[in-house]
Amino acid sequence: MNPKRVGGVLATAAFWALLIGFGVLLPAWMQISWTLLLLPVALASLYGAWVFSPFVPTPMAEVERLVEHLELGPGSTYYELGVGEGRLLVAIAERTGARCVGIEISPALWAIAKLRVWWAGVDASIRLGDLRQADLSGADAVYFWGSAHGIERSLIASVPAHCVVISRDYPVPGCAPIAVDTAGPVSLHIYRGPG
Ligand SMILES: C[S@@+](CC[C@H](N)C(=O)[O-])C[C@H]1O[C@@H](n2cnc3c(N)ncnc32)[C@H](O)[C@@H]1O
């Protein structure tokens, strides 16, 4: 079993347990509503973390290293598949001036990412949906956590030839990387589109 996946699921569980636990600070009559409100979101989030990939954010110290490889600038388009709470996407938008698109399956993380983008005022859109259905024909760079989606290879086949695709932590089976950067806590497996 993948230790990062298990760690991510445990961290997700700890986060929601803490948040629900804060209910004890509320007046007694509110505690039940607090629990009933958060419990379904917590369970959906845990299910998502287990079935898809857990929310394991890229450390912000990695932004510069990522930006170096993404080859982005004003006028280009960056896709982050599984954008989480959007912190990384906003940092990339601010540094590169690229138009950014984030896709996220968890409604809670999607809502936070949308708020973050709005607050930062960057040129970005955050879509609620499944990354496996993403249309990447307009992408100049794509970043994702290369876990067990099983679509990594077809994903690389679907981007334009010039597009840079970075898979975090995992190589894409059957595809030859143009580079692998292991200089930091996350390893970056870097590919180009077909042709
Ligand atoms: C490892 S986190 C990465 C978050 C962010 N991109 C970063 O690097 O900091 C993976 C994210 O992908 C989301 N996710 C997992 N499966 C997904 C799917 N099929 N479609 C869209 N998002 C998905 C998870 O909810 C989680 O927020």
The ligand as a Gaussian input file, in Angstrom:
#p B3LYP/6-31G(d) Opt

LIG

0 1
 C       -2.081000      15.526000      -4.049000
 S       -3.375000      16.737000      -4.017000
 C       -2.593000      18.048000      -4.895000
 C       -3.115000      19.436000      -4.606000
 C       -2.385000      20.554000      -5.384000
 N       -2.411000      20.311000      -6.801000
 C       -0.960000      20.684000      -4.936000
 O       -0.078000      20.179000      -5.628000
 O       -0.735000      21.285000      -3.884000
 C       -4.459000      15.966000      -5.187000
 C       -5.802000      16.649000      -5.354000
 O       -6.474000      16.001000      -6.430000
 C       -7.860000      15.924000      -6.130000
 N       -8.391000      14.833000      -6.954000
 C       -8.225000      13.510000      -6.753000
 N       -8.814000      12.801000      -7.712000
 C       -9.366000      13.699000      -8.560000
 C      -10.119000      13.561000      -9.766000
 N      -10.408000      12.370000     -10.281000
 N      -10.520000      14.694000     -10.396000
 C      -10.223000      15.930000      -9.874000
 N       -9.526000      16.102000      -8.731000
 C       -9.095000      14.999000      -8.083000
 C       -7.885000      15.668000      -4.643000
 O       -9.129000      16.039000      -4.078000
 C       -6.722000      16.555000      -4.163000
 O       -7.172000      17.850000      -3.844000

